[in-house]
């Protein structure tokens, strides 16, 4: 509930930056989100923990039980 996932997914499963990503992260921090899952090379935000992933398969591994 405190994790934000933001970005665009390409047909090959790659994660690309969404427009105005830095502003989205700033607003998410103001709303109480503590971590974000974003595409690689995202601007660092000091108010929210940023985890970078380059494809959807890597993100899926976060939400599956092993």
mmCIF file of the N, C-alpha and C atoms, coordinates in Angstrom:
data_MODEL
# 
_entry.id   MODEL 
# 
loop_
_atom_site.group_PDB 
_atom_site.id 
_atom_site.type_symbol 
_atom_site.label_atom_id 
_atom_site.label_alt_id 
_atom_site.label_comp_id 
_atom_site.label_asym_id 
_atom_site.label_entity_id 
_atom_site.label_seq_id 
_atom_site.pdbx_PDB_ins_code 
_atom_site.Cartn_x 
_atom_site.Cartn_y 
_atom_site.Cartn_z 
_atom_site.occupancy 
_atom_site.B_iso_or_equiv 
_atom_site.pdbx_formal_charge 
_atom_site.auth_seq_id 
_atom_site.auth_comp_id 
_atom_site.auth_asym_id 
_atom_site.auth_atom_id 
_atom_site.pdbx_PDB_model_num 
ATOM 1   N N  . UNK A 1 1  ? 0.820  -1.200  0.000   1.00 0.00 ? 1  UNK A N  1 
ATOM 2   C CA . UNK A 1 1  ? 0.000  0.000   0.000   1.00 0.00 ? 1  UNK A CA 1 
ATOM 3   C C  . UNK A 1 1  ? 0.863  1.262   0.000   1.00 0.00 ? 1  UNK A C  1 
ATOM 4   N N  . UNK A 1 2  ? 2.127  1.147   0.348   1.00 0.00 ? 2  UNK A N  1 
ATOM 5   C CA . UNK A 1 2  ? 3.005  2.313   0.387   1.00 0.00 ? 2  UNK A CA 1 
ATOM 6   C C  . UNK A 1 2  ? 4.009  2.329   -0.763  1.00 0.00 ? 2  UNK A C  1 
ATOM 7   N N  . UNK A 1 3  ? 3.778  1.465   -1.773  1.00 0.00 ? 3  UNK A N  1 
ATOM 8   C CA . UNK A 1 3  ? 4.680  1.369   -2.913  1.00 0.00 ? 3  UNK A CA 1 
ATOM 9   C C  . UNK A 1 3  ? 3.989  1.833   -4.180  1.00 0.00 ? 3  UNK A C  1 
ATOM 10  N N  . UNK A 1 4  ? 4.659  2.697   -4.912  1.00 0.00 ? 4  UNK A N  1 
ATOM 11  C CA . UNK A 1 4  ? 4.165  3.235   -6.171  1.00 0.00 ? 4  UNK A CA 1 
ATOM 12  C C  . UNK A 1 4  ? 4.937  2.585   -7.308  1.00 0.00 ? 4  UNK A C  1 
ATOM 13  N N  . UNK A 1 5  ? 4.239  2.157   -8.353  1.00 0.00 ? 5  UNK A N  1 
ATOM 14  C CA . UNK A 1 5  ? 4.882  1.634   -9.553  1.00 0.00 ? 5  UNK A CA 1 
ATOM 15  C C  . UNK A 1 5  ? 4.550  2.614   -10.674 1.00 0.00 ? 5  UNK A C  1 
ATOM 16  N N  . UNK A 1 6  ? 5.590  3.172   -11.309 1.00 0.00 ? 6  UNK A N  1 
ATOM 17  C CA . UNK A 1 6  ? 5.355  4.181   -12.347 1.00 0.00 ? 6  UNK A CA 1 
ATOM 18  C C  . UNK A 1 6  ? 6.291  3.982   -13.518 1.00 0.00 ? 6  UNK A C  1 
ATOM 19  N N  . UNK A 1 7  ? 5.757  4.086   -14.731 1.00 0.00 ? 7  UNK A N  1 
ATOM 20  C CA . UNK A 1 7  ? 6.526  3.930   -15.960 1.00 0.00 ? 7  UNK A CA 1 
ATOM 21  C C  . UNK A 1 7  ? 5.617  3.410   -17.050 1.00 0.00 ? 7  UNK A C  1 
ATOM 22  N N  . UNK A 1 8  ? 6.158  3.301   -18.238 1.00 0.00 ? 8  UNK A N  1 
ATOM 23  C CA . UNK A 1 8  ? 5.427  2.751   -19.371 1.00 0.00 ? 8  UNK A CA 1 
ATOM 24  C C  . UNK A 1 8  ? 6.041  1.412   -19.729 1.00 0.00 ? 8  UNK A C  1 
ATOM 25  N N  . UNK A 1 9  ? 5.201  0.446   -20.096 1.00 0.00 ? 9  UNK A N  1 
ATOM 26  C CA . UNK A 1 9  ? 5.681  -0.887  -20.457 1.00 0.00 ? 9  UNK A CA 1 
ATOM 27  C C  . UNK A 1 9  ? 5.611  -1.037  -21.971 1.00 0.00 ? 9  UNK A C  1 
ATOM 28  N N  . UNK A 1 10 ? 6.743  -1.377  -22.589 1.00 0.00 ? 10 UNK A N  1 
ATOM 29  C CA . UNK A 1 10 ? 6.799  -1.610  -24.028 1.00 0.00 ? 10 UNK A CA 1 
ATOM 30  C C  . UNK A 1 10 ? 6.319  -3.005  -24.376 1.00 0.00 ? 10 UNK A C  1 
ATOM 31  N N  . UNK A 1 11 ? 6.112  -3.260  -25.640 1.00 0.00 ? 11 UNK A N  1 
ATOM 32  C CA . UNK A 1 11 ? 5.633  -4.567  -26.098 1.00 0.00 ? 11 UNK A CA 1 
ATOM 33  C C  . UNK A 1 11 ? 6.593  -5.697  -25.757 1.00 0.00 ? 11 UNK A C  1 
ATOM 34  N N  . UNK A 1 12 ? 7.870  -5.393  -25.642 1.00 0.00 ? 12 UNK A N  1 
ATOM 35  C CA . UNK A 1 12 ? 8.868  -6.400  -25.289 1.00 0.00 ? 12 UNK A CA 1 
ATOM 36  C C  . UNK A 1 12 ? 9.067  -6.556  -23.792 1.00 0.00 ? 12 UNK A C  1 
ATOM 37  N N  . UNK A 1 13 ? 8.245  -5.847  -22.996 1.00 0.00 ? 13 UNK A N  1 
ATOM 38  C CA . UNK A 1 13 ? 8.345  -5.946  -21.545 1.00 0.00 ? 13 UNK A CA 1 
ATOM 39  C C  . UNK A 1 13 ? 9.306  -4.954  -20.919 1.00 0.00 ? 13 UNK A C  1 
ATOM 40  N N  . UNK A 1 14 ? 9.942  -4.114  -21.735 1.00 0.00 ? 14 UNK A N  1 
ATOM 41  C CA . UNK A 1 14 ? 10.866 -3.125  -21.185 1.00 0.00 ? 14 UNK A CA 1 
ATOM 42  C C  . UNK A 1 14 ? 10.079 -2.007  -20.494 1.00 0.00 ? 14 UNK A C  1 
ATOM 43  N N  . UNK A 1 15 ? 10.693 -1.461  -19.456 1.00 0.00 ? 15 UNK A N  1 
ATOM 44  C CA . UNK A 1 15 ? 10.084 -0.369  -18.702 1.00 0.00 ? 15 UNK A CA 1 
ATOM 45  C C  . UNK A 1 15 ? 10.731 0.930   -19.152 1.00 0.00 ? 15 UNK A C  1 
ATOM 46  N N  . UNK A 1 16 ? 9.900  1.900   -19.540 1.00 0.00 ? 16 UNK A N  1 
ATOM 47  C CA . UNK A 1 16 ? 10.392 3.202   -19.994 1.00 0.00 ? 16 UNK A CA 1 
ATOM 48  C C  . UNK A 1 16 ? 9.864  4.295   -19.071 1.00 0.00 ? 16 UNK A C  1 
ATOM 49  N N  . UNK A 1 17 ? 10.577 5.409   -19.012 1.00 0.00 ? 17 UNK A N  1 
ATOM 50  C CA . UNK A 1 17 ? 10.112 6.507   -18.153 1.00 0.00 ? 17 UNK A CA 1 
ATOM 51  C C  . UNK A 1 17 ? 8.775  7.074   -18.606 1.00 0.00 ? 17 UNK A C  1 
ATOM 52  N N  . UNK A 1 18 ? 7.948  7.449   -17.661 1.00 0.00 ? 18 UNK A N  1 
ATOM 53  C CA . UNK A 1 18 ? 6.698  8.150   -17.934 1.00 0.00 ? 18 UNK A CA 1 
ATOM 54  C C  . UNK A 1 18 ? 6.993  9.650   -17.939 1.00 0.00 ? 18 UNK A C  1 
ATOM 55  N N  . UNK A 1 19 ? 6.171  10.421  -18.626 1.00 0.00 ? 19 UNK A N  1 
ATOM 56  C CA . UNK A 1 19 ? 6.381  11.871  -18.614 1.00 0.00 ? 19 UNK A CA 1 
ATOM 57  C C  . UNK A 1 19 ? 6.327  12.441  -17.196 1.00 0.00 ? 19 UNK A C  1 
ATOM 58  N N  . UNK A 1 20 ? 7.169  13.445  -16.952 1.00 0.00 ? 20 UNK A N  1 
ATOM 59  C CA . UNK A 1 20 ? 7.206  14.166  -15.681 1.00 0.00 ? 20 UNK A CA 1 
ATOM 60  C C  . UNK A 1 20 ? 7.392  13.230  -14.483 1.00 0.00 ? 20 UNK A C  1 
ATOM 61  N N  . UNK A 1 21 ? 8.287  12.270  -14.625 1.00 0.00 ? 21 UNK A N  1 
ATOM 62  C CA . UNK A 1 21 ? 8.495  11.259  -13.591 1.00 0.00 ? 21 UNK A CA 1 
ATOM 63  C C  . UNK A 1 21 ? 8.957  11.864  -12.275 1.00 0.00 ? 21 UNK A C  1 
ATOM 64  N N  . UNK A 1 22 ? 9.839  12.843  -12.344 1.00 0.00 ? 22 UNK A N  1 
ATOM 65  C CA . UNK A 1 22 ? 10.330 13.473  -11.118 1.00 0.00 ? 22 UNK A CA 1 
ATOM 66  C C  . UNK A 1 22 ? 9.189  14.128  -10.342 1.00 0.00 ? 22 UNK A C  1 
ATOM 67  N N  . UNK A 1 23 ? 8.313  14.826  -11.054 1.00 0.00 ? 23 UNK A N  1 
ATOM 68  C CA . UNK A 1 23 ? 7.171  15.465  -10.394 1.00 0.00 ? 23 UNK A CA 1 
ATOM 69  C C  . UNK A 1 23 ? 6.220  14.427  -9.813  1.00 0.00 ? 23 UNK A C  1 
ATOM 70  N N  . UNK A 1 24 ? 6.040  13.317  -10.495 1.00 0.00 ? 24 UNK A N  1 
ATOM 71  C CA . UNK A 1 24 ? 5.175  12.247  -9.984  1.00 0.00 ? 24 UNK A CA 1 
ATOM 72  C C  . UNK A 1 24 ? 5.719  11.687  -8.666  1.00 0.00 ? 24 UNK A C  1 
ATOM 73  N N  . UNK A 1 25 ? 7.050  11.521  -8.612  1.00 0.00 ? 25 UNK A N  1 
ATOM 74  C CA . UNK A 1 25 ? 7.663  11.012  -7.387  1.00 0.00 ? 25 UNK A CA 1 
ATOM 75  C C  . UNK A 1 25 ? 7.523  12.011  -6.243  1.00 0.00 ? 25 UNK A C  1 
ATOM 76  N N  . UNK A 1 26 ? 7.671  13.291  -6.552  1.00 0.00 ? 26 UNK A N  1 
ATOM 77  C CA . UNK A 1 26 ? 7.491  14.320  -5.528  1.00 0.00 ? 26 UNK A CA 1 
ATOM 78  C C  . UNK A 1 26 ? 6.076  14.278  -4.963  1.00 0.00 ? 26 UNK A C  1 
ATOM 79  N N  . UNK A 1 27 ? 5.089  14.186  -5.829  1.00 0.00 ? 27 UNK A N  1 
ATOM 80  C CA . UNK A 1 27 ? 3.691  14.135  -5.380  1.00 0.00 ? 27 UNK A CA 1 
ATOM 81  C C  . UNK A 1 27 ? 3.399  12.851  -4.605  1.00 0.00 ? 27 UNK A C  1 
ATOM 82  N N  . UNK A 1 28 ? 3.976  11.741  -5.050  1.00 0.00 ? 28 UNK A N  1 
ATOM 83  C CA . UNK A 1 28 ? 3.771  10.468  -4.353  1.00 0.00 ? 28 UNK A CA 1 
ATOM 84  C C  . UNK A 1 28 ? 4.306  10.542  -2.926  1.00 0.00 ? 28 UNK A C  1 
ATOM 85  N N  . UNK A 1 29 ? 5.467  11.157  -2.756  1.00 0.00 ? 29 UNK A N  1 
ATOM 86  C CA . UNK A 1 29 ? 6.045  11.311  -1.416  1.00 0.00 ? 29 UNK A CA 1 
ATOM 87  C C  . UNK A 1 29 ? 5.128  12.163  -0.542  1.00 0.00 ? 29 UNK A C  1 
ATOM 88  N N  . UNK A 1 30 ? 4.565  13.219  -1.112  1.00 0.00 ? 30 UNK A N  1 
ATOM 89  C CA . UNK A 1 30 ? 3.635  14.063  -0.360  1.00 0.00 ? 30 UNK A CA 1 
ATOM 90  C C  . UNK A 1 30 ? 2.383  13.302  0.062   1.00 0.00 ? 30 UNK A C  1 
ATOM 91  N N  . UNK A 1 31 ? 1.979  12.321  -0.752  1.00 0.00 ? 31 UNK A N  1 
ATOM 92  C CA . UNK A 1 31 ? 0.782  11.531  -0.457  1.00 0.00 ? 31 UNK A CA 1 
ATOM 93  C C  . UNK A 1 31 ? 1.053  10.370  0.504   1.00 0.00 ? 31 UNK A C  1 
ATOM 94  N N  . UNK A 1 32 ? 2.308  10.188  0.890   1.00 0.00 ? 32 UNK A N  1 
ATOM 95  C CA . UNK A 1 32 ? 2.629  9.167   1.883   1.00 0.00 ? 32 UNK A CA 1 
ATOM 96  C C  . UNK A 1 32 ? 3.268  7.901   1.353   1.00 0.00 ? 32 UNK A C  1 
ATOM 97  N N  . UNK A 1 33 ? 3.550  7.827   0.052   1.00 0.00 ? 33 UNK A N  1 
ATOM 98  C CA . UNK A 1 33 ? 4.254  6.658   -0.473  1.00 0.00 ? 33 UNK A CA 1 
ATOM 99  C C  . UNK A 1 33 ? 5.691  6.696   0.028   1.00 0.00 ? 33 UNK A C  1 
ATOM 100 N N  . UNK A 1 34 ? 6.235  5.532   0.386   1.00 0.00 ? 34 UNK A N  1 
ATOM 101 C CA . UNK A 1 34 ? 7.602  5.481   0.920   1.00 0.00 ? 34 UNK A CA 1 
ATOM 102 C C  . UNK A 1 34 ? 8.598  4.869   -0.060  1.00 0.00 ? 34 UNK A C  1 
ATOM 103 N N  . UNK A 1 35 ? 8.110  4.158   -1.069  1.00 0.00 ? 35 UNK A N  1 
ATOM 104 C CA . UNK A 1 35 ? 9.020  3.583   -2.067  1.00 0.00 ? 35 UNK A CA 1 
ATOM 105 C C  . UNK A 1 35 ? 8.345  3.596   -3.427  1.00 0.00 ? 35 UNK A C  1 
ATOM 106 N N  . UNK A 1 36 ? 9.195  3.619   -4.469  1.00 0.00 ? 36 UNK A N  1 
ATOM 107 C CA . UNK A 1 36 ? 8.695  3.619   -5.838  1.00 0.00 ? 36 UNK A CA 1 
ATOM 108 C C  . UNK A 1 36 ? 9.496  2.639   -6.676  1.00 0.00 ? 36 UNK A C  1 
ATOM 109 N N  . UNK A 1 37 ? 8.820  1.981   -7.581  1.00 0.00 ? 37 UNK A N  1 
ATOM 110 C CA . UNK A 1 37 ? 9.453  1.122   -8.567  1.00 0.00 ? 37 UNK A CA 1 
ATOM 111 C C  . UNK A 1 37 ? 9.384  1.886   -9.881  1.00 0.00 ? 37 UNK A C  1 
ATOM 112 N N  . UNK A 1 38 ? 10.557 2.154   -10.469 1.00 0.00 ? 38 UNK A N  1 
ATOM 113 C CA . UNK A 1 38 ? 10.639 3.015   -11.642 1.00 0.00 ? 38 UNK A CA 1 
ATOM 114 C C  . UNK A 1 38 ? 11.552 2.409   -12.704 1.00 0.00 ? 38 UNK A C  1 
ATOM 115 N N  . UNK A 1 39 ? 11.564 2.998   -13.896 1.00 0.00 ? 39 UNK A N  1 
ATOM 116 C CA . UNK A 1 39 ? 12.534 2.579   -14.908 1.00 0.00 ? 39 UNK A CA 1 
ATOM 117 C C  . UNK A 1 39 ? 13.942 2.985   -14.505 1.00 0.00 ? 39 UNK A C  1 
ATOM 118 N N  . UNK A 1 40 ? 14.962 2.437   -15.156 1.00 0.00 ? 40 UNK A N  1 
ATOM 119 C CA . UNK A 1 40 ? 16.345 2.816   -14.847 1.00 0.00 ? 40 UNK A CA 1 
ATOM 120 C C  . UNK A 1 40 ? 16.611 4.295   -15.096 1.00 0.00 ? 40 UNK A C  1 
ATOM 121 N N  . UNK A 1 41 ? 17.633 4.804   -14.420 1.00 0.00 ? 41 UNK A N  1 
ATOM 122 C CA . UNK A 1 41 ? 18.108 6.180   -14.575 1.00 0.00 ? 41 UNK A CA 1 
ATOM 123 C C  . UNK A 1 41 ? 17.050 7.207   -14.200 1.00 0.00 ? 41 UNK A C  1 
ATOM 124 N N  . UNK A 1 42 ? 16.293 6.905   -13.177 1.00 0.00 ? 42 UNK A N  1 
ATOM 125 C CA . UNK A 1 42 ? 15.300 7.849   -12.678 1.00 0.00 ? 42 UNK A CA 1 
ATOM 126 C C  . UNK A 1 42 ? 15.978 8.881   -11.798 1.00 0.00 ? 42 UNK A C  1 
ATOM 127 N N  . UNK A 1 43 ? 15.508 10.105  -11.863 1.00 0.00 ? 43 UNK A N  1 
ATOM 128 C CA . UNK A 1 43 ? 16.059 11.156  -11.001 1.00 0.00 ? 43 UNK A CA 1 
ATOM 129 C C  . UNK A 1 43 ? 15.891 10.759  -9.540  1.00 0.00 ? 43 UNK A C  1 
ATOM 130 N N  . UNK A 1 44 ? 16.903 10.986  -8.746  1.00 0.00 ? 44 UNK A N  1 
ATOM 131 C CA . UNK A 1 44 ? 16.865 10.623  -7.331  1.00 0.00 ? 44 UNK A CA 1 
ATOM 132 C C  . UNK A 1 44 ? 15.944 11.575  -6.589  1.00 0.00 ? 44 UNK A C  1 
ATOM 133 N N  . UNK A 1 45 ? 15.106 11.000  -5.758  1.00 0.00 ? 45 UNK A N  1 
ATOM 134 C CA . UNK A 1 45 ? 14.191 11.775  -4.931  1.00 0.00 ? 45 UNK A CA 1 
ATOM 135 C C  . UNK A 1 45 ? 14.548 11.464  -3.487  1.00 0.00 ? 45 UNK A C  1 
ATOM 136 N N  . UNK A 1 46 ? 14.834 12.460  -2.694  1.00 0.00 ? 46 UNK A N  1 
ATOM 137 C CA . UNK A 1 46 ? 15.285 12.247  -1.321  1.00 0.00 ? 46 UNK A CA 1 
ATOM 138 C C  . UNK A 1 46 ? 14.148 11.875  -0.376  1.00 0.00 ? 46 UNK A C  1 
ATOM 139 N N  . UNK A 1 47 ? 12.907 12.037  -0.819  1.00 0.00 ? 47 UNK A N  1 
ATOM 140 C CA . UNK A 1 47 ? 11.767 11.792  0.060   1.00 0.00 ? 47 UNK A CA 1 
ATOM 141 C C  . UNK A 1 47 ? 11.119 10.432  -0.154  1.00 0.00 ? 47 UNK A C  1 
ATOM 142 N N  . UNK A 1 48 ? 11.611 9.663   -1.114  1.00 0.00 ? 48 UNK A N  1 
ATOM 143 C CA . UNK A 1 48 ? 11.013 8.370   -1.415  1.00 0.00 ? 48 UNK A CA 1 
ATOM 144 C C  . UNK A 1 48 ? 12.127 7.410   -1.862  1.00 0.00 ? 48 UNK A C  1 
ATOM 145 N N  . UNK A 1 49 ? 12.064 6.172   -1.421  1.00 0.00 ? 49 UNK A N  1 
ATOM 146 C CA . UNK A 1 49 ? 13.038 5.151   -1.820  1.00 0.00 ? 49 UNK A CA 1 
ATOM 147 C C  . UNK A 1 49 ? 12.723 4.716   -3.248  1.00 0.00 ? 49 UNK A C  1 
ATOM 148 N N  . UNK A 1 50 ? 13.704 4.786   -4.145  1.00 0.00 ? 50 UNK A N  1 
ATOM 149 C CA . UNK A 1 50 ? 13.491 4.436   -5.542  1.00 0.00 ? 50 UNK A CA 1 
ATOM 150 C C  . UNK A 1 50 ? 14.214 3.137   -5.855  1.00 0.00 ? 50 UNK A C  1 
ATOM 151 N N  . UNK A 1 51 ? 13.459 2.167   -6.406  1.00 0.00 ? 51 UNK A N  1 
ATOM 152 C CA . UNK A 1 51 ? 14.009 0.892   -6.865  1.00 0.00 ? 51 UNK A CA 1 
ATOM 153 C C  . UNK A 1 51 ? 13.840 0.855   -8.374  1.00 0.00 ? 51 UNK A C  1 
ATOM 154 N N  . UNK A 1 52 ? 14.938 0.680   -9.100  1.00 0.00 ? 52 UNK A N  1 
ATOM 155 C CA . UNK A 1 52 ? 14.899 0.730   -10.557 1.00 0.00 ? 52 UNK A CA 1 
ATOM 156 C C  . UNK A 1 52 ? 14.913 -0.671  -11.167 1.00 0.00 ? 52 UNK A C  1 
ATOM 157 N N  . UNK A 1 53 ? 14.036 -0.869  -12.163 1.00 0.00 ? 53 UNK A N  1 
ATOM 158 C CA . UNK A 1 53 ? 13.958 -2.133  -12.892 1.00 0.00 ? 53 UNK A CA 1 
ATOM 159 C C  . UNK A 1 53 ? 13.858 -1.825  -14.371 1.00 0.00 ? 53 UNK A C  1 
ATOM 160 N N  . UNK A 1 54 ? 14.436 -2.691  -15.215 1.00 0.00 ? 54 UNK A N  1 
ATOM 161 C CA . UNK A 1 54 ? 14.404 -2.427  -16.647 1.00 0.00 ? 54 UNK A CA 1 
ATOM 162 C C  . UNK A 1 54 ? 13.413 -3.277  -17.423 1.00 0.00 ? 54 UNK A C  1 
ATOM 163 N N  . UNK A 1 55 ? 12.775 -4.263  -16.762 1.00 0.00 ? 55 UNK A N  1 
ATOM 164 C CA . UNK A 1 55 ? 11.757 -5.042  -17.468 1.00 0.00 ? 55 UNK A CA 1 
ATOM 165 C C  . UNK A 1 55 ? 10.690 -5.549  -16.509 1.00 0.00 ? 55 UNK A C  1 
ATOM 166 N N  . UNK A 1 56 ? 9.569  -5.892  -17.061 1.00 0.00 ? 56 UNK A N  1 
ATOM 167 C CA . UNK A 1 56 ? 8.403  -6.276  -16.271 1.00 0.00 ? 56 UNK A CA 1 
ATOM 168 C C  . UNK A 1 56 ? 8.627  -7.596  -15.527 1.00 0.00 ? 56 UNK A C  1 
ATOM 169 N N  . UNK A 1 57 ? 9.444  -8.483  -16.087 1.00 0.00 ? 57 UNK A N  1 
ATOM 170 C CA . UNK A 1 57 ? 9.706  -9.764  -15.426 1.00 0.00 ? 57 UNK A CA 1 
ATOM 171 C C  . UNK A 1 57 ? 10.382 -9.557  -14.077 1.00 0.00 ? 57 UNK A C  1 
ATOM 172 N N  . UNK A 1 58 ? 11.282 -8.596  -13.991 1.00 0.00 ? 58 UNK A N  1 
ATOM 173 C CA . UNK A 1 58 ? 11.957 -8.315  -12.723 1.00 0.00 ? 58 UNK A CA 1 
ATOM 174 C C  . UNK A 1 58 ? 10.974 -7.784  -11.695 1.00 0.00 ? 58 UNK A C  1 
ATOM 175 N N  . UNK A 1 59 ? 10.056 -6.935  -12.114 1.00 0.00 ? 59 UNK A N  1 
ATOM 176 C CA . UNK A 1 59 ? 9.047  -6.405  -11.190 1.00 0.00 ? 59 UNK A CA 1 
ATOM 177 C C  . UNK A 1 59 ? 8.119  -7.512  -10.728 1.00 0.00 ? 59 UNK A C  1 
ATOM 178 N N  . UNK A 1 60 ? 7.747  -8.398  -11.628 1.00 0.00 ? 60 UNK A N  1 
ATOM 179 C CA . UNK A 1 60 ? 6.845  -9.501  -11.286 1.00 0.00 ? 60 UNK A CA 1 
ATOM 180 C C  . UNK A 1 60 ? 7.421  -10.342 -10.150 1.00 0.00 ? 60 UNK A C  1 
ATOM 181 N N  . UNK A 1 61 ? 8.737  -10.503 -10.127 1.00 0.00 ? 61 UNK A N  1 
ATOM 182 C CA . UNK A 1 61 ? 9.368  -11.322 -9.087  1.00 0.00 ? 61 UNK A CA 1 
ATOM 183 C C  . UNK A 1 61 ? 9.163  -10.737 -7.689  1.00 0.00 ? 61 UNK A C  1 
ATOM 184 N N  . UNK A 1 62 ? 8.918  -9.438  -7.589  1.00 0.00 ? 62 UNK A N  1 
ATOM 185 C CA . UNK A 1 62 ? 8.672  -8.815  -6.290  1.00 0.00 ? 62 UNK A CA 1 
ATOM 186 C C  . UNK A 1 62 ? 7.324  -9.229  -5.697  1.00 0.00 ? 62 UNK A C  1 
ATOM 187 N N  . UNK A 1 63 ? 6.375  -9.559  -6.565  1.00 0.00 ? 63 UNK A N  1 
ATOM 188 C CA . UNK A 1 63 ? 5.010  -9.798  -6.116  1.00 0.00 ? 63 UNK A CA 1 
ATOM 189 C C  . UNK A 1 63 ? 4.583  -11.254 -6.140  1.00 0.00 ? 63 UNK A C  1 
ATOM 190 N N  . UNK A 1 64 ? 5.486  -12.168 -6.449  1.00 0.00 ? 64 UNK A N  1 
ATOM 191 C CA . UNK A 1 64 ? 5.150  -13.588 -6.462  1.00 0.00 ? 64 UNK A CA 1 
ATOM 192 C C  . UNK A 1 64 ? 5.771  -14.273 -5.251  1.00 0.00 ? 64 UNK A C  1 
ATOM 193 N N  . UNK A 1 65 ? 5.047  -15.207 -4.704  1.00 0.00 ? 65 UNK A N  1 
ATOM 194 C CA . UNK A 1 65 ? 5.565  -16.004 -3.588  1.00 0.00 ? 65 UNK A CA 1 
ATOM 195 C C  . UNK A 1 65 ? 6.433  -17.110 -4.121  1.00 0.00 ? 65 UNK A C  1 
ATOM 196 N N  . UNK A 1 66 ? 7.567  -17.310 -3.499  1.00 0.00 ? 66 UNK A N  1 
ATOM 197 C CA . UNK A 1 66 ? 8.487  -18.363 -3.961  1.00 0.00 ? 66 UNK A CA 1 
ATOM 198 C C  . UNK A 1 66 ? 8.343  -19.598 -3.128  1.00 0.00 ? 66 UNK A C  1 
# 
